[in-house]
Amino acid sequence: MGNIVSSREIGLKIKQLRQLAGLSQEKLAEQIGVTFQQVQKYESGYTTLNILKLQQIASVLQVPVNEFFTAEYRH
């Protein structure tokens, strides 16, 4: 079935890209229409993102969606 990327791995990538963009959890949350607590859950892998929310996050962070699935940042 290939390598499946976990919610935790995607969350770590979101956190890394958010920090590189100089955004707080609060600012990212505001821009995608959720609470900062929800962003915390995404970043920890506690909550699985749906594809629409992942696209919104990619747009705010100015990266392609496939950036969350690249092997170079996977642990």
MOPAC internal coordinates of N, CA, C and O (Angstrom, degrees):
PM7 1SCF
backbone

  N    0.0000 0     0.00 0     0.00 0    0    0    0
  C    1.4426 1     0.00 0     0.00 0    1    0    0
  C    1.5199 1   111.97 1     0.00 0    2    1    0
  O    1.2310 1   120.46 1   171.63 1    3    2    1
  N    1.3088 1   116.74 1    -8.37 1    3    2    1
  C    1.4573 1   119.45 1   178.14 1    5    3    2
  C    1.5206 1   112.23 1    86.10 1    6    5    3
  O    1.2310 1   121.40 1     4.45 1    7    6    5
  N    1.2998 1   114.94 1  -175.55 1    7    6    5
  C    1.4593 1   120.66 1  -179.98 1    9    7    6
  C    1.5145 1   110.26 1   -84.09 1   10    9    7
  O    1.2310 1   120.98 1   -61.28 1   11   10    9
  N    1.3049 1   115.72 1   118.72 1   11   10    9
  C    1.4585 1   122.09 1   177.28 1   13   11   10
  C    1.5314 1   107.49 1   -94.83 1   14   13   11
  O    1.2310 1   120.67 1   -49.60 1   15   14   13
  N    1.3061 1   116.33 1   130.40 1   15   14   13
  C    1.4633 1   121.32 1   178.51 1   17   15   14
  C    1.5268 1   107.94 1   -85.91 1   18   17   15
  O    1.2310 1   120.47 1   -52.28 1   19   18   17
  N    1.3076 1   116.71 1   127.72 1   19   18   17
  C    1.4647 1   121.37 1  -178.41 1   21   19   18
  C    1.5241 1   111.48 1   -81.27 1   22   21   19
  O    1.2310 1   121.25 1   -17.80 1   23   22   21
  N    1.3210 1   115.21 1   162.20 1   23   22   21
  C    1.4630 1   120.94 1   175.10 1   25   23   22
  C    1.5191 1   110.62 1   -59.54 1   26   25   23
  O    1.2310 1   120.47 1   144.86 1   27   26   25
  N    1.3090 1   116.70 1   -35.14 1   27   26   25
  C    1.4684 1   121.53 1   178.94 1   29   27   26
  C    1.5267 1   110.62 1   -63.90 1   30   29   27
  O    1.2310 1   120.66 1   135.85 1   31   30   29
  N    1.3369 1   116.35 1   -44.15 1   31   30   29
  C    1.4611 1   120.15 1   179.80 1   33   31   30
  C    1.5291 1   111.66 1   -65.01 1   34   33   31
  O    1.2310 1   120.48 1   138.36 1   35   34   33
  N    1.3172 1   116.70 1   -41.64 1   35   34   33
  C    1.4623 1   120.54 1   177.37 1   37   35   34
  C    1.5273 1   109.72 1   -64.32 1   38   37   35
  O    1.2310 1   120.59 1   138.26 1   39   38   37
  N    1.3280 1   116.47 1   -41.74 1   39   38   37
  C    1.4624 1   120.50 1   178.51 1   41   39   38
  C    1.5145 1   112.92 1   -60.95 1   42   41   39
  O    1.2310 1   120.56 1   138.28 1   43   42   41
  N    1.3247 1   116.54 1   -41.72 1   43   42   41
  C    1.4631 1   119.98 1   178.02 1   45   43   42
  C    1.5254 1   111.04 1   -63.91 1   46   45   43
  O    1.2310 1   120.93 1   142.54 1   47   46   45
  N    1.3193 1   115.83 1   -37.46 1   47   46   45
  C    1.4627 1   120.19 1   178.29 1   49   47   46
  C    1.5307 1   110.66 1   -67.38 1   50   49   47
  O    1.2310 1   120.39 1   138.75 1   51   50   49
  N    1.3270 1   116.87 1   -41.25 1   51   50   49
  C    1.4688 1   120.31 1   176.72 1   53   51   50
  C    1.5222 1   109.69 1   -59.05 1   54   53   51
  O    1.2310 1   120.68 1   132.51 1   55   54   53
  N    1.3146 1   116.31 1   -47.49 1   55   54   53
  C    1.4722 1   120.38 1  -179.24 1   57   55   54
  C    1.5205 1   110.88 1   -59.87 1   58   57   55
  O    1.2310 1   120.76 1   133.89 1   59   58   57
  N    1.3205 1   116.16 1   -46.11 1   59   58   57
  C    1.4600 1   120.30 1  -179.21 1   61   59   58
  C    1.5288 1   111.12 1   -61.39 1   62   61   59
  O    1.2310 1   120.38 1   131.84 1   63   62   61
  N    1.3182 1   116.87 1   -48.16 1   63   62   61
  C    1.4618 1   120.70 1  -178.83 1   65   63   62
  C    1.5339 1   111.81 1   -67.46 1   66   65   63
  O    1.2310 1   120.50 1   143.86 1   67   66   65
  N    1.3232 1   116.66 1   -36.14 1   67   66   65
  C    1.4674 1   120.56 1   177.64 1   69   67   66
  C    1.5228 1   110.03 1   -62.76 1   70   69   67
  O    1.2310 1   120.66 1   134.83 1   71   70   69
  N    1.3235 1   116.34 1   -45.17 1   71   70   69
  C    1.4588 1   120.55 1  -179.83 1   73   71   70
  C    1.5333 1   111.27 1   -65.51 1   74   73   71
  O    1.2310 1   120.55 1   139.30 1   75   74   73
  N    1.3333 1   116.55 1   -40.70 1   75   74   73
  C    1.4671 1   120.25 1   177.34 1   77   75   74
  C    1.5273 1   111.45 1   -62.25 1   78   77   75
  O    1.2310 1   120.95 1   147.39 1   79   78   77
  N    1.3360 1   115.78 1   -32.61 1   79   78   77
  C    1.4629 1   120.97 1   178.91 1   81   79   78
  C    1.5252 1   111.94 1   -79.56 1   82   81   79
  O    1.2310 1   120.13 1   173.12 1   83   82   81
  N    1.3336 1   117.35 1    -6.88 1   83   82   81
  C    1.4599 1   121.03 1   179.58 1   85   83   82
  C    1.5189 1   113.46 1    74.68 1   86   85   83
  O    1.2310 1   120.45 1  -154.45 1   87   86   85
  N    1.3351 1   116.75 1    25.55 1   87   86   85
  C    1.4650 1   120.84 1  -179.41 1   89   87   86
  C    1.5255 1   110.84 1  -102.09 1   90   89   87
  O    1.2310 1   120.58 1   -38.87 1   91   90   89
  N    1.3124 1   116.51 1   141.13 1   91   90   89
  C    1.4553 1   121.24 1   171.35 1   93   91   90
  C    1.5243 1   108.65 1   -80.77 1   94   93   91
  O    1.2310 1   120.53 1   -14.33 1   95   94   93
  N    1.3153 1   116.60 1   165.67 1   95   94   93
  C    1.4635 1   120.43 1   174.05 1   97   95   94
  C    1.5237 1   109.46 1   -60.38 1   98   97   95
  O    1.2310 1   120.50 1   141.84 1   99   98   97
  N    1.3107 1   116.65 1   -38.16 1   99   98   97
  C    1.4578 1   121.32 1  -179.46 1  101   99   98
  C    1.5310 1   111.40 1   -62.44 1  102  101   99
  O    1.2310 1   120.55 1   136.20 1  103  102  101
  N    1.3191 1   116.55 1   -43.80 1  103  102  101
  C    1.4657 1   120.83 1  -178.05 1  105  103  102
  C    1.5297 1   110.77 1   -68.27 1  106  105  103
  O    1.2310 1   120.28 1   136.65 1  107  106  105
  N    1.3212 1   117.07 1   -43.35 1  107  106  105
  C    1.4682 1   119.90 1   176.65 1  109  107  106
  C    1.5226 1   109.95 1   -61.24 1  110  109  107
  O    1.2310 1   120.56 1   135.47 1  111  110  109
  N    1.3118 1   116.53 1   -44.53 1  111  110  109
  C    1.4659 1   121.20 1   179.92 1  113  111  110
  C    1.5215 1   110.94 1   -58.19 1  114  113  111
  O    1.2310 1   120.79 1   134.23 1  115  114  113
  N    1.3144 1   116.09 1   -45.77 1  115  114  113
  C    1.4626 1   121.34 1  -179.86 1  117  115  114
  C    1.5346 1   110.46 1   -59.20 1  118  117  115
  O    1.2310 1   120.71 1   137.99 1  119  118  117
  N    1.3076 1   116.25 1   -42.01 1  119  118  117
  C    1.4595 1   120.66 1  -175.87 1  121  119  118
  C    1.5289 1   113.56 1   -73.76 1  122  121  119
  O    1.2310 1   120.09 1   158.06 1  123  122  121
  N    1.3453 1   117.44 1   -21.94 1  123  122  121
  C    1.4674 1   119.04 1   179.63 1  125  123  122
  C    1.5332 1   112.53 1  -109.33 1  126  125  123
  O    1.2310 1   120.65 1  -177.02 1  127  126  125
  N    1.3345 1   116.36 1     2.98 1  127  126  125
  C    1.4546 1   120.56 1   173.46 1  129  127  126
  C    1.5124 1   116.51 1    77.12 1  130  129  127
  O    1.2310 1   121.11 1  -144.56 1  131  130  129
  N    1.3491 1   115.49 1    35.44 1  131  130  129
  C    1.4690 1   120.08 1   175.35 1  133  131  130
  C    1.5222 1   108.34 1  -132.80 1  134  133  131
  O    1.2310 1   120.22 1    -3.57 1  135  134  133
  N    1.3289 1   117.18 1   176.43 1  135  134  133
  C    1.4592 1   121.45 1   175.72 1  137  135  134
  C    1.5258 1   109.43 1   -82.98 1  138  137  135
  O    1.2310 1   120.89 1   -20.56 1  139  138  137
  N    1.3301 1   115.91 1   159.44 1  139  138  137
  C    1.4646 1   118.03 1   177.27 1  141  139  138
  C    1.5254 1   110.57 1   -65.47 1  142  141  139
  O    1.2310 1   120.38 1   153.76 1  143  142  141
  N    1.3413 1   116.89 1   -26.24 1  143  142  141
  C    1.4600 1   119.58 1   176.39 1  145  143  142
  C    1.5293 1   110.63 1   -64.54 1  146  145  143
  O    1.2310 1   120.97 1   144.59 1  147  146  145
  N    1.3345 1   115.75 1   -35.41 1  147  146  145
  C    1.4622 1   119.09 1   177.74 1  149  147  146
  C    1.5193 1   110.36 1   -67.41 1  150  149  147
  O    1.2310 1   119.87 1   140.57 1  151  150  149
  N    1.3189 1   117.86 1   -39.43 1  151  150  149
  C    1.4687 1   120.90 1   175.93 1  153  151  150
  C    1.5281 1   109.26 1   -61.23 1  154  153  151
  O    1.2310 1   120.02 1   139.39 1  155  154  153
  N    1.3299 1   117.56 1   -40.61 1  155  154  153
  C    1.4634 1   120.58 1   176.77 1  157  155  154
  C    1.5277 1   110.69 1   -58.54 1  158  157  155
  O    1.2310 1   120.48 1   138.17 1  159  158  157
  N    1.3174 1   116.68 1   -41.83 1  159  158  157
  C    1.4692 1   120.96 1   179.09 1  161  159  158
  C    1.5171 1   111.41 1   -66.16 1  162  161  159
  O    1.2310 1   120.15 1   140.65 1  163  162  161
  N    1.3416 1   117.31 1   -39.35 1  163  162  161
  C    1.4638 1   119.99 1   176.32 1  165  163  162
  C    1.5270 1   110.19 1   -62.41 1  166  165  163
  O    1.2310 1   120.69 1   133.20 1  167  166  165
  N    1.3262 1   116.29 1   -46.80 1  167  166  165
  C    1.4584 1   120.87 1  -175.99 1  169  167  166
  C    1.5238 1   112.84 1   -67.59 1  170  169  167
  O    1.2310 1   120.35 1   150.56 1  171  170  169
  N    1.3070 1   116.94 1   -29.44 1  171  170  169
  C    1.4702 1   119.92 1   178.83 1  173  171  170
  C    1.5223 1   112.30 1   -83.83 1  174  173  171
  O    1.2310 1   120.62 1   167.16 1  175  174  173
  N    1.3381 1   116.43 1   -12.84 1  175  174  173
  C    1.4591 1   120.35 1  -176.77 1  177  175  174
  C    1.5116 1   112.79 1    84.88 1  178  177  175
  O    1.2310 1   120.52 1  -176.63 1  179  178  177
  N    1.3326 1   116.61 1     3.37 1  179  178  177
  C    1.4663 1   121.33 1  -179.47 1  181  179  178
  C    1.5193 1   111.29 1   -66.51 1  182  181  179
  O    1.2310 1   120.63 1   143.04 1  183  182  181
  N    1.3251 1   116.40 1   -36.96 1  183  182  181
  C    1.4578 1   122.29 1   178.98 1  185  183  182
  C    1.5202 1   109.02 1  -113.67 1  186  185  183
  O    1.2310 1   120.78 1   -49.84 1  187  186  185
  N    1.3198 1   116.12 1   130.16 1  187  186  185
  C    1.4583 1   121.53 1   176.03 1  189  187  186
  C    1.5183 1   109.44 1   -80.39 1  190  189  187
  O    1.2310 1   121.27 1   -48.51 1  191  190  189
  N    1.3091 1   115.18 1   131.49 1  191  190  189
  C    1.4686 1   121.21 1   179.79 1  193  191  190
  C    1.5220 1   110.80 1   -78.33 1  194  193  191
  O    1.2310 1   120.78 1   -37.46 1  195  194  193
  N    1.3271 1   116.12 1   142.54 1  195  194  193
  C    1.4523 1   117.81 1   168.70 1  197  195  194
  C    1.5331 1   107.61 1   -86.66 1  198  197  195
  O    1.2310 1   120.87 1   -16.19 1  199  198  197
  N    1.3094 1   115.95 1   163.81 1  199  198  197
  C    1.4577 1   120.42 1  -173.27 1  201  199  198
  C    1.5238 1   112.33 1   -64.85 1  202  201  199
  O    1.2310 1   119.54 1   148.32 1  203  202  201
  N    1.3132 1   118.49 1   -31.68 1  203  202  201
  C    1.4695 1   120.32 1   178.50 1  205  203  202
  C    1.5263 1   110.95 1   -65.63 1  206  205  203
  O    1.2310 1   120.48 1   135.33 1  207  206  205
  N    1.3241 1   116.68 1   -44.67 1  207  206  205
  C    1.4699 1   120.34 1  -179.79 1  209  207  206
  C    1.5311 1   109.98 1   -67.72 1  210  209  207
  O    1.2310 1   120.41 1   142.82 1  211  210  209
  N    1.3288 1   116.83 1   -37.18 1  211  210  209
  C    1.4607 1   119.79 1   178.05 1  213  211  210
  C    1.5322 1   110.53 1   -63.50 1  214  213  211
  O    1.2310 1   120.26 1   141.48 1  215  214  213
  N    1.3181 1   117.10 1   -38.52 1  215  214  213
  C    1.4654 1   120.79 1   177.08 1  217  215  214
  C    1.5296 1   111.00 1   -65.30 1  218  217  215
  O    1.2310 1   120.17 1   140.53 1  219  218  217
  N    1.3322 1   117.28 1   -39.47 1  219  218  217
  C    1.4659 1   120.47 1   177.60 1  221  219  218
  C    1.5231 1   110.59 1   -62.97 1  222  221  219
  O    1.2310 1   120.71 1   135.62 1  223  222  221
  N    1.3181 1   116.25 1   -44.38 1  223  222  221
  C    1.4715 1   120.57 1   179.95 1  225  223  222
  C    1.5253 1   109.77 1   -62.63 1  226  225  223
  O    1.2310 1   120.36 1   135.52 1  227  226  225
  N    1.3272 1   116.92 1   -44.48 1  227  226  225
  C    1.4650 1   120.74 1   178.69 1  229  227  226
  C    1.5267 1   110.58 1   -59.46 1  230  229  227
  O    1.2310 1   120.45 1   139.03 1  231  230  229
  N    1.3077 1   116.74 1   -40.97 1  231  230  229
  C    1.4578 1   120.98 1   179.80 1  233  231  230
  C    1.5241 1   111.32 1   -63.41 1  234  233  231
  O    1.2310 1   120.54 1   132.78 1  235  234  233
  N    1.3277 1   116.57 1   -47.22 1  235  234  233
  C    1.4684 1   120.90 1   179.45 1  237  235  234
  C    1.5265 1   110.61 1   -62.01 1  238  237  235
  O    1.2310 1   120.50 1   139.30 1  239  238  237
  N    1.3400 1   116.66 1   -40.70 1  239  238  237
  C    1.4564 1   120.98 1  -178.11 1  241  239  238
  C    1.5281 1   112.50 1   -83.05 1  242  241  239
  O    1.2310 1   121.02 1   176.11 1  243  242  241
  N    1.3262 1   115.66 1    -3.89 1  243  242  241
  C    1.4646 1   122.49 1   177.92 1  245  243  242
  C    1.5215 1   112.75 1    58.01 1  246  245  243
  O    1.2310 1   121.59 1  -132.08 1  247  246  245
  N    1.3344 1   114.57 1    47.92 1  247  246  245
  C    1.4645 1   121.92 1   175.42 1  249  247  246
  C    1.5267 1   108.52 1  -132.49 1  250  249  247
  O    1.2310 1   119.98 1   -24.70 1  251  250  249
  N    1.3326 1   117.65 1   155.30 1  251  250  249
  C    1.4606 1   119.01 1   174.57 1  253  251  250
  C    1.5274 1   109.88 1   -71.84 1  254  253  251
  O    1.2310 1   120.20 1   -28.13 1  255  254  253
  N    1.3078 1   117.23 1   151.87 1  255  254  253
  C    1.4690 1   121.36 1  -179.05 1  257  255  254
  C    1.5300 1   111.38 1   -56.81 1  258  257  255
  O    1.2310 1   120.24 1   143.17 1  259  258  257
  N    1.3274 1   117.15 1   -36.83 1  259  258  257
  C    1.4687 1   118.81 1  -178.11 1  261  259  258
  C    1.5264 1   112.99 1   -64.78 1  262  261  259
  O    1.2310 1   119.92 1   167.44 1  263  262  261
  N    1.3255 1   117.76 1   -12.56 1  263  262  261
  C    1.4689 1   121.85 1   176.03 1  265  263  262
  C    1.5349 1   111.17 1   -58.97 1  266  265  263
  O    1.2310 1   120.51 1   151.25 1  267  266  265
  N    1.3289 1   116.62 1   -28.75 1  267  266  265
  C    1.4641 1   120.50 1  -179.15 1  269  267  266
  C    1.5251 1   112.47 1   -77.25 1  270  269  267
  O    1.2310 1   120.65 1   173.08 1  271  270  269
  N    1.3199 1   116.36 1    -6.92 1  271  270  269
  C    1.4616 1   121.01 1  -176.20 1  273  271  270
  C    1.5203 1   112.87 1  -117.23 1  274  273  271
  O    1.2310 1   120.18 1  -170.75 1  275  274  273
  N    1.3252 1   117.27 1     9.25 1  275  274  273
  C    1.4554 1   120.11 1  -179.18 1  277  275  274
  C    1.5218 1   110.75 1   -79.07 1  278  277  275
  O    1.2310 1   121.27 1   -37.72 1  279  278  277
  N    1.3100 1   115.17 1   142.28 1  279  278  277
  C    1.4634 1   121.54 1  -174.97 1  281  279  278
  C    1.5176 1   113.71 1   -68.62 1  282  281  279
  O    1.2310 1   119.79 1   153.48 1  283  282  281
  N    1.3265 1   118.00 1   -26.52 1  283  282  281
  C    1.4577 1   120.10 1  -173.46 1  285  283  282
  C    1.5255 1   113.77 1   -61.00 1  286  285  283
  O    1.2310 1   119.69 1   157.53 1  287  286  285
  N    1.3224 1   118.19 1   -22.47 1  287  286  285
  C    1.4650 1   120.17 1  -178.59 1  289  287  286
  C    1.5164 1   112.47 1  -107.61 1  290  289  287
  O    1.2310 1   120.51 1  -177.91 1  291  290  289
  N    1.3237 1   116.63 1     2.09 1  291  290  289
  C    1.4568 1   119.16 1  -176.89 1  293  291  290
  C    1.5189 1   110.42 1   -81.62 1  294  293  291
  O    1.2310 1   121.46 1   -33.99 1  295  294  293
  N    1.3211 1   114.80 1   146.01 1  295  294  293
  C    1.4710 1   120.88 1  -178.52 1  297  295  294
  C    1.5050 1   109.83 1  -109.33 1  298  297  295
  O    1.2310 1   120.10 1   180.00 1  299  298  297

